[in-house]
């Protein structure tokens, strides 16, 4: 009886191993997986504080040139012009822009990730 139980256990285990084997992937799936694995990515993870500090440094450099009008281009086609001062919020994710206006200063807060470029005229 002991030998019979051992044989049944062996057959049961072997059946389970073969039954659990995955079906081979179709050729088009293999090609897609290979194509995906070989593509390069343009994604880079950077601390928002570092990015905000870079924008602040660029702003400082343009101020040194005595430019009369410093402008930030924002994603979606927006612009912030006549910037006189920038403050980085504690988390580095937001920046507070102080803007020169005839009625006095006005303020705008922008996500650091939405800033595309800076220029002076």
Buried (B, 14 or more C-beta within 10 A) or exposed (E): EEEEEEEEEEEEEEEEEEEEEEEEEEEEEEEEEEEEEEEEEEEEEEEBBEBBBEBBEBBEEBBEEEEEEBBBBBEEEEEBBBBEEBEBBEEBBBBEBBBBEEEEEEEBEBEBEBBEEBBBE
